[in-house]
């Protein structure tokens, strides 16, 4: 094993919001670098040496995995744009060690693997210009490509997280597809075999998406929504130069009249892993990126089947609150205000204007499982109590706030 430890001190003129934003971005690293194990970080508690104020430590199986992390474009961009401008001093130590007898090692997984993580949603909208304006100002996305009929918007370095299609015939936005990356060609082949073995039709990726990845395929879920799966999704060398922006598109929340079929499709066929259940209501699924959930499926209460919301992870709670302030200032509808999610530990609010697509959830601190938890976590069965959705609910009958 290789243990990599970094101790550091911020410059004296750096404000608290900047420190919190950097610390929050560091906490997303385990989800972005699957080779990382046993991540931990915190304040320096030493009473003998206070030269450094913070530190983090992480382990890798091999030196090559550490080198791949250090030389990755994402890491180099973070160091150049975020780290160096605010860090006064740092010390780095990396060393090899052999775990002692009885020390837990990362389990070697023999289970079938599923998708790595969510990359984008494709949404048909009645007014392309108004939707773009909303998503740029209120979500923090950046327009990368634009024609009269279509627009690509991105949050971080991935090519896009939302693809918008002009659909003047629609009265409200409608999500027609979601895209998930897969970690290797071998896993992609395994997933495709499970799809075919289930008797489902496999068809080509949309032509534009074919040009943005190495290989992939598409399949329809039981509700008819297209799910695209692919490898080597294209990335930019740098994230957008926008301070108030998401760092990731985390999950869709699907509301369905075919709950059992949808759960069986996404878990039994595509390989999503259950993280938690709200009995009779909702199941949360994770991907190989280890977010508590990269997908949620909820039983429809006579509403039909549709994408209920898309969740974006922001850099910090401060950035969530700044976006909330923008929504209040512009009079945009906040349909669920400041929810402290019990299962995923994230704090969020939700905006919704049906012309622009589903609800948009902006959250902070969505739980990321450790590699060990990812392999061993047992999905909890939680009663259908609003406190199992939001720990700030006062009682079991407080359903009104969500």
Buried (B, 14 or more C-beta within 10 A) or exposed (E): BBBBBBBBBBEEEBEEEBBBBBBBBBBBBBBBBBBBBBBEBEEBEEEEEEEBBBBBBBBBBEEEBBEBBEEEEBBEBBEEEBBEEBBEEBEEEBEEEEEEEEEEEBEEEEEBBBBBBBBBBBBBBBBBEEBBEBBBBBBBBBBEEBEEEBBBBBBBBBBBBBBBBBBEEBEBBBBBBBBBBBBEEEBBBBBBEBBBEEEBEEEEBBEEBBEBBEBBBBBBBBBEBBBBBBBBBEBBEBBBEEEBBBBBBBBBBBBBBBBEEBBEBBBEBBBBBBBBBBEEBBBBBBBBBBBBBBBBBBBBEEEEBBBBBBBBBBBBBBBBBBBBEBBEEEEBEBBBBBBBBBBBBBBBBBBBBEBBBBBBBBBBBBBBBBBBBBBEBEBBEBEBBBBBBBBBBEEEEBEEBE
